[in-house]
Amino acid sequence: MVQAQAIQSWHEDMVRMAAPSEGCFQATFPSILWKQVACTQVQPFSHPLPRRPNALTRLSESAAGGTQTTGNGNDYAIEVSGLISSATGTFPSVTGVTSEKGVGVAAFGGGGILGPNEYTLQVNSNYNKTTSACKSHSGCTVWQQFIYSPDYSTKGKAAVFIQYWLLGYGGTSCPSGFGSDGSGDCYKNSSAVTAPDVPATQLANLKISGTAKTGGNDTVVFTNGTTAYTLSAKDSVLDIASAWDQTEFNVVGNAGGSEAVFNSGSSITVNLAVSDGSTATPTCASNAGSTGESNNLNLGSCTATGGSSPSIKFTESN
């Protein structure tokens, strides 16, 4: 018990302990010093496709043969009155999970990284605000995702990275470094730090955090037990720190709008805590997820808690 509490405190320290520079780093408990490691360039799979509010009902119903699943908009998000500087997602309780498989979803063309133990952990910002990154394009909004993805570029290894979106940028001409999704949206990936490919049966050991700092760096931190991995990149890519007031966290399919299918009898408790400069109780916003990807679990009720680490918690099961 003492060891578990020490590791928990270390996890929190590593999120607060900013990497010394842009790039990729790793740390091992109990050290709180980040050691630089090589970054990799990862192929920018659409990860995931953003939903469209006017298609929410149609897409949710089609996600798994007409059943209602978590994700693709049908998810809780934490909403605050100010701005979020950091968000951390964990799974305090995982029971009954013996297998998971990524499957394609017809509404998204059946794409994604599919098969056993194909899932992602995603901390996703809101997507309804504009920043200078939109370069005054009418209707353009920004969306940022902090992602852990097994087998993303290399089989047997996972990638931890940030994906950036300019939604509604317009046309097929995207800013330098961004690719077009063919529907007026532009997206690109940061570099990635390589992490272990962890089976879905070990979700309780995993944690992912995203932080954003105006004029500084945005950071994703992934921890697996006693090892932490981080990628840091300039916030100026999207300037998300000036617009981040709602966020989603969950385990869903691995790219391309796919679905993470857990065995019957699975139950996963999701906890999402934020730093927003306030101790006020946040809002559990329903139907507020921003990822197009999903899982096959049914949402329970959501509880919001204020204090030094405002948070929401809910259980999803089948």
SELUMZA-164232 format. One line per 10 residues: their letters; for each residue x, y, z of N, C-alpha, C, O. Coordinates in steps of 0.05 Angstrom, whole numbers, plus 5000, padded with zeros to 4 digits. Each point is the difference from the previous one (the first is absolute). Layout:
N
A	X Y Z X Y Z X Y Z X Y Z  ...
# end
This chain:
318
MVQAQAIQSW	5017 4976 5000 4983 5024 5000 5017 5025 5000 4995 5019 4985  5026 4981 5032 5019 5023 5001 5013 5004 4973 5003 5023 4991  5006 4955 4996 5012 5002 4974 4981 5011 4980 5008 5017 4983  4967 4974 5017 4980 5010 4981 4996 5030 5003 4997 5014 4980  5001 4995 5045 4997 5029 5005 5024 5016 4990 4997 5022 4990  5027 4966 5014 5024 5014 4991 5001 5002 4970 5007 5021 4989  4984 4958 4997 4999 5001 4970 4979 5020 4991 5005 5015 4981  4973 4986 5033 4979 5020 4993 5010 5028 5003 4996 5017 4982  5018 4989 5039 5012 5026 5004 5021 5006 4979 5002 5023 4990  5013 4957 5003 5021 5004 4979 4986 5006 4973 5010 5017 4986
HEDMVRMAAP	4969 4969 5008 4985 5006 4975 4992 5030 4999 5004 5013 4980  4985 4996 5042 4991 5028 5002 5024 5019 4997 4998 5021 4987  5025 4972 5025 5024 5017 4997 5009 5001 4971 5008 5021 4991  4991 4957 4995 5010 4999 4972 4983 5017 4982 5010 5011 4980  4964 4991 5026 4983 5018 4984 5007 5029 5005 5000 5016 4981  5005 4990 5044 5008 5028 5006 5028 5007 4992 5006 5023 4995  5011 4957 5003 5029 5004 4994 5003 5004 4970 5002 4980 4985  4999 5044 5006 5001 5005 4971 5027 4989 4989 5020 5002 5012  4978 4987 4963 5024 4991 4987 5018 5025 4995 4990 5022 4997  5036 4974 5004 5019 5023 4998 4999 5014 4973 5010 5023 4998
SEGCFQATFP	4979 4965 4982 4999 5012 4973 4980 4986 4983 4988 4980 5009  5008 5029 4967 4985 4985 4981 5013 4973 4995 5024 4997 5003  4960 4983 4990 5011 4974 4994 4988 4977 5016 4978 5003 5011  5036 4975 4990 4990 4975 5012 5018 4992 5024 5024 5003 4999  4963 4988 5023 5014 4995 5024 4987 4976 5014 4978 4992 4994  5037 4996 5025 4991 4977 5015 5011 5002 5028 5021 5012 5005  4964 4977 5015 5008 5000 5028 4991 4974 5012 4980 4989 4992  5035 5002 5029 4994 4975 5014 4998 5006 5030 5018 5012 5011  4961 4979 5001 4996 5003 5029 5024 4989 5015 5010 4978 4994  5000 5036 5027 4988 5024 5012 5012 5027 4990 4994 5021 5011
SILWKQVACT	5023 4978 4968 5012 5024 4990 4979 5019 4988 4982 4991 4987  5022 5035 5018 4982 5020 4988 5015 5015 4978 4992 5022 4993  5030 4968 4998 5016 5013 4979 4993 4987 4973 5002 4976 4996  4990 5041 4985 4995 4991 4973 5026 4996 4985 5018 5017 5000  4986 4960 4987 5023 4994 4984 4992 5000 4971 4982 4985 4992  5032 5030 4991 4992 5002 4972 5005 4974 4985 5020 4986 5004  4960 5007 4979 5002 4976 4983 4993 5009 4972 4990 5023 4995  5014 4960 4986 4995 5007 4972 4970 5002 4995 4984 4984 5009  5009 5036 4975 4972 5002 4990 4998 4985 4974 5019 4995 4987  4956 4998 5006 4995 4988 4974 4979 5016 4985 4984 5015 5013
QVQPFSHPLP	5017 4984 4961 4980 5013 4984 4979 4978 4993 5007 4979 4989  4968 5027 5016 4979 4980 4996 4982 5008 4977 4993 5024 4997  4998 4956 4988 4981 5005 4978 4974 5012 5011 4989 4989 5019  5002 5033 4970 4976 5013 5011 4974 4987 4993 4985 5011 4984  5009 4966 5028 4973 4989 4997 4981 5020 5011 5005 5014 5020  4971 4988 4968 4979 5016 5011 4992 4987 5026 4988 4978 5000  5017 5035 5023 4999 4985 5025 4988 5017 5022 5015 5013 5015  4960 4989 4988 4980 4987 4983 4987 5021 4982 5009 5023 4998  4969 4969 4988 4984 5020 4985 4983 5015 5020 4987 4988 5017  5012 5038 4980 4982 5015 5018 4971 4996 4991 4994 4997 4977
RRPNALTRLS	4989 5004 5042 4971 4997 4994 4989 5026 4990 5012 5021 5003  4965 4978 4985 4985 5023 4992 4974 5001 5015 4985 4981 4999  5010 5040 5016 4976 5001 5017 4974 4993 4986 4983 4986 5011  5014 5023 4964 4975 4994 4986 4998 4971 4991 4979 4991 4990  5043 4994 5013 4999 4971 4993 5003 4983 5024 5003 4975 4998  4996 5037 5026 5006 4985 5025 4982 4976 5003 5009 4977 5005  4965 5027 4994 4981 4978 5005 5004 4978 4979 5001 4977 5008  5001 5031 4967 5003 4979 4979 5026 4984 5004 5000 4976 4997  5022 5038 5010 5025 4986 5002 5001 4982 5025 5010 4978 5000  4978 5033 5022 5000 4984 5025 4984 4974 4996 5009 4979 5009
ESAAGGTQTT	4969 5023 4978 4983 4977 4996 5013 4979 4982 4994 4976 5001  5023 5034 4980 5012 4981 4981 5027 4989 5010 5011 4982 4987  4999 5028 5036 5027 4992 5008 5003 4971 5005 5021 4989 4995  4958 4997 5014 5003 4971 5005 4974 4986 4993 4987 4988 5018  5005 5015 4957 4976 4986 4991 4974 5010 5013 4981 4985 5002  5019 5041 5006 4976 5011 5011 5000 5003 5030 4981 5012 5011  5039 4977 5003 5000 5002 5029 5014 5026 5008 5016 5011 4985  4977 4999 5039 5012 5024 5010 5026 4993 5014 5000 4983 5018  5022 5028 4974 5026 4995 5012 5012 5026 5010 4991 5021 4994  5030 4976 5023 5014 5023 5010 5020 5010 4979 5013 4985 4986
GNGNDYAIEV	4988 5041 5011 5016 5012 4979 4984 5011 4977 4975 4999 5001  5038 5010 4979 4986 5012 4977 4980 5021 5009 4977 5001 4990  5031 5015 5029 4983 5021 5011 4985 4992 5025 4995 5016 5017  4998 4958 4986 4986 4991 5023 5019 4994 5023 5007 4977 5005  5002 5044 5008 5020 4997 5022 4997 5024 5018 4990 5021 4992  5020 4976 5033 5001 5023 5018 5026 5015 4995 5021 4989 4992  4977 5037 5012 5024 5018 5000 4999 5017 5025 4979 5006 5011  5044 5002 4998 5001 5018 5023 5001 5029 4989 5015 5006 4982  4968 5011 5029 4997 5027 4991 5005 5019 5023 4989 4996 5022  5027 5025 4973 5007 5019 5021 4993 5028 4990 4996 5004 4976
SGLISSATGT	5002 5015 5043 4993 5027 4992 5024 5016 4991 4997 5020 4986  5027 4972 5021 5025 5013 4991 5013 4985 4978 4987 4990 4982  5040 5008 5020 5016 4986 4980 5015 4977 5013 5010 5003 5022  4991 4975 4964 5015 4976 5010 5029 5002 4992 5006 5007 4977  5012 4989 5042 5028 4999 4994 5011 4972 5000 5021 4994 4988  4965 4987 5025 5009 4972 5001 4976 4982 5005 4982 5007 5015  5019 4969 4973 4979 4980 5004 5013 4973 5001 5017 4993 4984  4974 4991 5036 5011 4973 5004 4978 4979 5002 4981 5003 5015  5022 4977 4968 4981 4978 5000 5011 4974 5011 5023 4993 4994  4961 4994 5023 5008 4975 5012 4976 4981 5001 4977 5008 4995
FPSVTGVTSE	5028 4967 5011 4980 4979 5004 5002 4989 5028 5014 4980 5004  4972 5032 5016 5003 4991 5028 4992 4971 5004 5010 4987 5018  4971 5004 4966 4991 4972 5004 4994 4988 4972 4986 5011 4984  5026 4966 5012 4995 4984 4975 4995 4972 5009 5017 4986 5011  4959 5004 4983 4993 4972 5007 4988 4986 4977 4987 5011 4983  5018 4963 5015 4988 4983 4980 5011 5002 4972 4991 4986 4982  5030 5030 5014 5011 5003 4973 5020 4978 4995 5021 4999 5012  4972 4984 4969 5018 4978 4993 5009 5002 4971 5020 4986 4992  4966 5030 4992 5009 5004 4972 4988 5025 4989 4981 5011 5010  5031 4999 4969 4991 5024 4985 5009 4997 4971 5022 4990 4995
KGVGVAAFGG	4961 5020 4987 5007 4998 4972 4990 5025 4986 4977 5009 5004  5040 5003 4979 4992 5022 4984 4986 4992 4975 5010 4982 4985  4967 5029 5009 4984 4993 4976 4993 5025 4985 4998 5022 5012  4999 4976 4962 4993 5022 4983 4970 5007 5003 4984 4983 5008  5009 5042 4987 4973 5010 5002 4992 5009 4972 5013 5017 4988  4965 4973 5002 4991 5006 4973 4997 5029 4994 5007 5010 4978  4982 5005 5042 4996 5029 4995 5026 5015 4995 4999 5022 4989  5023 4967 5019 5026 5013 4996 5017 4985 4979 5024 5004 4999  4963 4979 4986 5014 4985 4978 5015 4976 5009 5015 4988 4985  4980 5003 5040 5013 4975 5010 5029 5002 5004 5014 4979 5002
GGILGPNEYT	4997 5045 5000 5029 5003 5003 5010 4999 5029 4984 4995 5018  5042 5010 4985 5012 4999 5026 5021 4978 5002 5004 4985 4981  5009 5014 5042 5019 4978 5006 4984 4979 5015 4993 5004 5023  5002 4974 4964 4981 4980 5010 5013 4975 5010 5022 4993 4992  4963 4993 5025 5010 4974 5010 5002 5000 5031 4992 5019 5012  5018 4959 5000 5002 4997 5029 5018 5022 5012 5020 5007 4988  4971 5004 5035 5015 5020 5014 5007 5025 4984 5021 5011 5002  4960 4996 4981 5002 5025 4985 4980 5020 5012 4976 4998 4996  5035 5022 5017 4984 5020 5013 5017 5026 5003 5024 4999 4994  4964 5022 5014 5016 5024 5007 4989 5011 5027 4977 4997 5007
LQVNSNYNKT	5041 5017 5006 4992 5018 5022 5002 5028 4989 5020 5008 4988  4959 5008 5016 4999 5026 4988 4991 5021 5021 4979 4996 5013  5036 5025 4990 4991 5024 5014 4995 5021 4978 5019 5009 4987  4956 4999 5009 4992 5017 4977 4989 5026 5010 4984 5001 5018  5025 5021 4969 4990 5026 5007 4972 5005 4987 4991 4983 4984  4996 5039 5024 4977 5009 4985 5008 5008 4972 5023 5005 4995  4957 4998 4987 5006 5006 4973 4983 5023 4989 4996 5002 4976  4994 5015 5042 4981 5021 4993 5012 5028 5001 4985 5019 4998  5041 4983 5005 5013 5027 5003 5020 5004 4978 5012 4981 4989  4992 5044 5004 5020 5007 4980 5024 5014 5013 4997 5012 5021
TSACKSHSGC	5026 4986 4967 5024 5014 5009 5014 5011 4976 4991 4997 4977  5032 5016 5027 5016 5011 4978 5009 4979 4980 5007 5007 4978  4993 4967 5031 5009 4979 4982 4981 4998 4976 5008 4989 4979  4967 5020 5024 4981 4998 4978 5005 5021 4978 4988 5000 4979  5030 5019 5027 5007 5021 4981 4976 5014 4988 4998 5005 4976  4982 5001 5041 4976 5014 4993 4982 4986 4980 4983 5013 4987  5021 4961 5009 4982 4985 4982 4972 4998 5014 4998 4991 5022  4982 5019 4964 4973 5000 5011 4990 4972 5007 5002 4982 4983  4988 5014 5041 4990 4974 5008 5021 4980 5010 4993 4978 5008  5032 5030 4992 5021 4982 5008 5002 4999 5031 4999 5020 5013
TVWQQFIYSP	5003 4956 4998 5005 4996 5029 5023 4980 5003 5008 4986 4982  5003 5014 5043 5023 4983 5005 4992 4977 5019 4982 5003 5016  5032 4975 4981 4995 4976 5016 5027 4986 5004 5015 4995 4981  4991 4997 5044 5026 4988 5007 4995 4974 5016 4984 5000 5018  5032 4979 4975 4997 4975 5013 5028 4990 5010 5020 5003 4987  4979 4987 5038 5024 4988 5012 4995 4970 5000 4981 4991 5012  5036 4994 4975 4994 4972 4992 5021 4980 5008 5024 5005 4997  4967 4972 5013 5016 4976 5002 4989 4979 4981 4976 4994 5002  5040 4996 4979 4989 4982 4979 5019 4976 4995 5021 5004 4990  4970 4972 5018 5016 4976 4994 5001 4996 4970 4982 5006 4985
DYSTKGKAAV	5041 4983 5006 5004 4992 4972 4995 5022 4980 4992 4995 4977  5011 5030 5031 4993 5023 4983 5017 5001 4975 4990 5003 4977  5036 4993 5026 5018 5000 4977 5017 4974 4998 5007 4991 4979  4998 4998 5044 5017 4976 5002 4986 4978 5016 4992 5005 5023  5005 4972 4965 4986 4978 5014 5016 4992 5025 5024 4997 5000  4961 5001 5022 5012 4993 5025 5010 5023 5017 5010 4996 5022  4988 5029 4967 5007 5024 5015 4978 5020 4998 4984 5000 4981  5014 5017 5040 4979 5020 5000 5013 5028 4996 5024 5004 5004  4959 5015 4987 5009 5027 4996 4984 5018 5019 4976 4997 5004  5038 5023 5008 4987 5020 5016 5005 5027 4987 5023 5008 4996
FIQYWLLGYG	4956 5006 4997 5004 5024 4983 4975 5018 5003 4981 4994 5014  5021 5029 4972 4978 5019 4999 4990 5001 4971 5017 5002 4982  4957 4998 5014 4989 5005 4973 4985 5027 5001 4985 5006 5018  5021 5010 4961 4989 5027 4997 4980 5001 4977 5004 4988 4979  4973 5026 5026 4980 5003 4979 4993 5029 4996 4997 5016 5020  5000 4992 4955 4987 5025 4992 4974 4993 4987 5000 4993 4976  4978 5008 5039 4974 4990 4990 4987 5023 4984 4999 5023 5009  4990 4970 4968 4987 5020 4983 5018 5021 4989 4992 5023 4994  5034 4969 5002 5019 5019 4989 4992 5008 4971 5006 5022 4991  4982 4959 4995 4989 5006 4974 5017 4991 4977 5025 5001 5002
GTSCPSGFGS	4962 4990 4976 5014 4992 4976 5018 4976 5005 4996 4985 5019  5024 5012 4964 5019 4977 5002 5028 5010 5005 5019 4984 5001  4984 5042 5002 5027 5012 5004 5003 5005 5030 4988 5017 5011  5030 4967 5001 5005 5002 5029 5026 5014 5005 5017 5002 4982  4987 5009 5042 5025 5012 5007 5024 4981 4997 4995 4975 5001  5028 5035 4996 5024 4983 4997 5002 4980 5023 4998 5008 5023  5007 4967 4971 5002 4979 5020 4975 4986 5006 5000 4978 5012  4977 5034 4981 4974 4987 5005 4990 4986 4975 5005 5009 4977  4982 4968 5027 4987 4986 4978 4970 5005 5000 4989 5008 5021  4998 4988 4957 4971 5004 4998 4985 4974 5003 5009 4979 4990
DGSGDCYKNS	4968 5021 5024 4984 4976 5001 4980 4999 4977 4983 4982 4999  5019 5037 4983 4982 5001 4977 4973 5011 5005 4984 5002 4982  5011 5007 5042 4974 5011 5008 5002 5028 5011 4982 5010 5014  5040 5003 4980 5004 5027 5010 5015 5002 5027 5004 5022 5010  5004 4956 5001 5015 4999 5025 5029 4994 4995 5006 4985 4981  5012 5026 5036 5028 4995 4997 5011 4988 5026 4991 5007 5022  5028 4974 4976 5011 4988 5024 5029 4992 4996 5009 4996 4978  5005 5002 5045 5027 4990 4999 5007 4989 5028 4987 5006 5019  5035 4979 4982 5010 4990 5025 5025 5014 5009 5015 5011 4984  4989 4990 5042 5027 5007 5011 5018 4976 4995 4992 4980 4989
SAVTAPDVPA	5033 5023 5019 5017 4976 5002 4989 4982 5022 4981 5008 5014  5030 4968 4989 4989 4982 5020 5023 4988 5016 5022 4997 4991  4971 4996 5034 5019 4985 5017 4989 4971 5000 4976 4996 5003  5043 4985 4995 4993 4972 4999 4995 4990 5028 5016 5005 5018  4963 4980 4986 4993 4988 5026 4992 4971 4996 4997 4991 4977  5001 4993 5044 4992 4972 4997 4972 4997 4989 4983 5017 5004  5012 4961 4982 4974 4992 4990 4986 4985 5023 5005 4976 5003  4979 5037 5012 4988 4988 5024 4973 4987 4993 4983 5014 4988  5012 4961 5020 4974 4988 4994 4977 5014 5016 5005 5011 5021  4971 4988 4967 4978 5014 5013 4992 4989 5027 4987 5014 5015
TQLANLKISG	5021 4962 4991 4995 4988 5026 5015 5014 5023 4994 4996 5023  5025 5022 4969 5016 5014 5020 4993 5030 5002 5017 5016 5008  4959 4991 4984 4993 5029 4999 5003 5013 5027 5007 5024 5002  4989 4961 5020 5001 5012 5027 5028 5011 5006 5003 5016 5018  5017 4974 4968 5028 5009 5004 5007 5025 4985 5022 5011 5004  4960 4999 4979 5007 5021 4981 4988 5027 5008 4979 5002 5012  5035 5019 4980 4991 5027 5005 5010 5017 4977 5023 4996 4990  4961 5024 5001 5009 5018 4980 4992 5028 5007 4977 5005 5010  5041 5014 4986 4994 5028 5006 5007 5018 4976 5019 4994 4985  4966 5028 5012 5007 5020 4981 5002 5027 5014 4983 5006 5017
TAKTGGNDTV	5037 5010 4976 5002 5027 5011 5004 5019 4978 5011 4993 4978  4981 5032 5026 5003 5021 4980 5009 5026 5014 4989 5007 5022  5029 5007 4966 5011 5025 5012 5003 5021 4979 5015 4997 4981  4970 5025 5022 5002 5022 4981 5028 5011 4998 5013 5006 5021  4998 4995 4955 5027 5010 4996 5021 4980 5007 5024 5006 4998  4968 4970 5011 5019 4979 5007 4996 4975 4985 4994 5000 4976  5008 4977 5037 4997 4974 4987 4975 4986 5010 4992 5002 5023  4997 4982 4959 4979 4981 5007 5013 4973 5004 5019 4993 4986  4971 4991 5033 5013 4975 5007 4980 4978 5004 4978 5004 5011  5028 4972 4979 4985 4976 5006 5018 4982 5017 5023 4996 4992
VFTNGTTAYT	4967 4994 5030 5015 4982 5018 4984 4974 5002 4976 5001 5008  5037 4977 4986 4987 4974 5003 5017 4984 5021 5024 4999 4998  4962 4989 5021 5014 4984 5020 4989 4972 5000 4975 4996 4998  5043 4985 5004 4993 4971 5001 5014 4989 5024 5023 4992 4999  4963 5008 5024 5012 4990 5024 5022 5019 5010 4995 5023 5007  5030 4967 4992 5023 5016 5010 5016 5014 4979 5023 5009 5005  4967 4992 4970 5014 5014 4979 4982 5021 4987 4977 4995 4996  5035 5029 4999 4985 5022 4988 5013 5008 4974 5024 4999 4997  4960 5009 4984 5009 5009 4973 4987 5026 4994 4976 5004 5006  5038 5015 4982 4989 5026 4994 5010 5011 4973 5022 4994 4992
LSAKDSVLDI	4960 5020 4995 5006 5015 4976 4992 5029 5004 4978 5005 5010  5039 5014 4983 4995 5028 5004 5003 5015 4974 5020 4996 4986  4961 5021 5007 5001 5015 4975 4987 5028 5005 4986 5003 5019  5020 5016 4964 4991 5027 5003 4970 5003 5000 4986 4988 4984  5003 5027 5036 4972 5005 5001 4990 5017 4976 4977 5000 4993  5042 5014 4995 4992 5018 4978 4990 4986 4975 4989 5013 4982  5013 4960 5017 4989 4986 4977 4970 5006 4997 4991 5006 4978  4994 4991 5045 4972 5007 5000 4993 5022 5019 4978 5011 4999  5040 4995 5020 4994 5018 5022 4976 4990 5016 4983 5016 5007  5017 4958 4998 4976 4988 5013 4998 5010 5029 4978 4999 5011
ASAWDQTEFN	5043 5010 5001 4999 5009 5028 4981 5024 5003 4990 5005 5022  5005 5010 4957 4983 5023 5001 4970 4993 4995 4983 5018 5002  5012 4957 4993 4972 4992 4992 4990 4975 5014 4977 4992 4994  5038 4996 5024 4994 4973 5011 4982 5003 5024 5011 5007 5022  4963 4988 4976 4983 5002 5023 4983 4975 5005 4983 4999 5018  5021 4980 4965 4985 4975 5003 5018 4978 4990 5014 5004 4980  4985 4973 5032 5017 4978 4991 4987 4973 5006 4985 4996 5018  5022 4985 4965 4990 4972 5001 5024 4981 5004 5022 5005 4990  4973 4974 5024 5020 4978 5002 4985 4973 5000 4980 4997 5013  5031 4984 4971 4989 4973 5001 5019 4982 4984 5020 5008 4989
VVGNAGGSEA	4973 4966 5012 5013 4980 4984 4981 4993 4977 4978 4992 5004  5032 5012 4971 4983 4996 4977 5017 4986 4978 5022 4992 5005  4966 5006 4971 5014 4987 4978 5025 5014 4991 5006 5023 5008  5010 4963 4977 5027 5009 4992 4999 5011 4971 5005 4985 4981  4989 5041 5017 5000 5014 4974 4976 4994 4983 4987 4980 5002  5008 5039 4979 4980 4996 4979 4972 4996 5008 4984 4988 4985  5008 5022 5039 4972 4996 5009 4993 4972 5008 4977 4993 5001  5043 4991 5006 4996 4972 5007 4989 4997 5029 4999 5020 5015  4993 4956 4992 4988 4994 5026 5017 4980 5015 5008 4980 4989  4996 5025 5037 5013 4981 5018 4978 4982 5013 4984 5010 5015
VFNSGSSITV	5017 4965 4978 4979 4981 5009 5011 4983 5023 5019 4984 4996  4970 5020 5028 5008 4985 5023 4982 4976 5004 4977 5000 4992  5034 4979 5021 4984 4976 5005 4977 5007 5018 5001 5019 5016  4978 4964 4982 4977 5003 5017 5008 4997 5030 5016 4983 5006  4972 5034 5011 5007 5000 5028 5022 5019 5008 5009 5000 5023  5000 5017 4958 5020 5020 5006 4988 5024 5014 4978 5008 4994  5037 5003 5025 4992 5024 5014 5025 5018 5004 5020 4991 5012  4978 5034 4979 5023 5018 5002 4991 5026 5012 4982 5013 4990  5031 4995 5032 4994 5026 5012 5020 5020 4989 5025 4996 5000  4965 5027 4990 5016 5021 4987 5001 5024 5019 4979 5009 5010
NLAVSDGSTA	5045 5001 4995 5003 5025 5016 5016 5020 4983 5020 4994 4989  4970 5030 5010 5013 5022 4985 5002 5024 5018 4980 5012 5008  5045 4995 4999 5005 5023 5018 5014 5022 4984 5016 4995 4982  4978 5030 5025 5012 5023 4986 5012 5020 5019 4993 5001 5024  5025 5015 4966 5009 5025 5013 4989 5023 4984 5006 5003 4976  4979 5014 5038 4989 5024 4986 5002 5025 5017 4986 5020 4995  5031 4979 5025 5003 5023 5018 4977 5005 5018 4997 5022 5012  4986 4958 4992 4976 5003 5016 4996 4974 5017 5010 4979 4993  4975 5024 5029 4991 4977 5015 4971 4994 4997 4988 4983 5013  4999 5032 4969 4971 4997 4995 4994 4973 4989 5016 4987 4986
TPTCASNAGS	4960 5003 5020 4991 4975 4989 4994 5003 4970 4985 5018 4993  5027 4965 4990 4996 5003 4971 4973 4988 4992 4985 4990 5017  5009 5011 4958 4976 4988 4989 5005 4974 4986 5020 4998 4985  4964 4982 5020 5000 4975 4984 4983 5006 4975 4975 4999 5001  5037 5007 4977 4985 5006 4976 4995 4974 4985 5018 4985 4993  4956 5010 5002 4993 4975 4986 4999 5004 4970 4996 5023 4991  5006 4956 4994 5001 5001 4971 5019 5021 4990 4995 5015 4981  5028 4986 5032 5019 5022 4995 5027 4989 4991 5019 5016 4999  4983 4959 4994 5025 4989 4990 5007 5012 4973 4983 5007 4984  5043 4995 5010 5008 5012 4975 5014 4980 4981 5007 5008 4978
TGESNNLNLG	4997 4968 5031 5013 4980 4982 4979 4984 4985 4978 4994 5011  5028 4999 4964 4982 4983 4985 5002 4971 5007 4983 4984 4993  5039 5008 5021 5004 4973 5007 4983 4993 5025 4991 5017 5014  5007 4956 4991 4980 4991 5020 5010 4975 5014 5020 4988 4992  4965 5003 5028 5002 4973 5011 4972 4989 5002 4980 5014 4995  5018 4961 5013 4974 4986 5001 4988 4999 5028 4984 4983 5006  5024 5036 5012 4991 5001 5027 4977 5020 5003 4999 5020 4986  4984 4975 5034 4978 5018 5005 5007 5019 5024 5010 4991 5020  4984 5035 4976 5006 5019 5020 4982 4998 5024 4975 4997 4997  5036 5005 5028 4985 5004 5024 4997 5029 5006 5004 5017 4982
SCTATGGSSP	4989 4990 5043 4997 5028 5007 5027 5012 5006 5020 4986 5005  4982 5041 4993 5025 5015 5004 4998 5017 5025 4980 5012 5005  5042 4988 5010 5002 5016 5024 5022 5020 4997 5022 4993 4992  4973 5032 5015 5021 5021 4999 5008 5008 5029 4983 5001 5017  5043 5004 4986 5011 5007 5027 5018 5024 4997 5017 5001 4982  4980 5019 5036 5018 5023 5000 5023 4995 5019 5005 4978 5010  5011 5044 4995 5023 4998 5018 5025 5006 4986 5000 5013 4979  5023 4978 5032 5026 5006 4989 5004 4987 4972 5016 5010 4985  4969 4969 5010 5002 4987 4974 4972 4994 4990 4991 4977 5002  4995 5043 4986 4973 4995 4991 4999 4977 4980 5017 4996 4984
SIKFTESN	4962 4987 5019 4999 4975 4984 4972 4991 4995 4981 5009 5013  5016 4973 4967 4975 4985 4996 5007 4971 5000 5023 4992 4994  4957 4991 5014 5005 4971 5001 4974 4986 4990 4978 5009 5008  5025 4970 4977 4977 4984 4991 5009 4972 4994 5024 4996 4996  4957 4985 5004 5007 4973 4993 4985 4992 4975 4977 5007 4996  5037 4979 4986 4989 4989 4976 5003 4970 5000 5020 4989 5008  4959 4997 4983 5000 4971 5002 4983 4987 4979 4985 5014 4986  5017 4960 5011 4982 4985 4982 4991 4974 5012 4984 4985 4988
# end
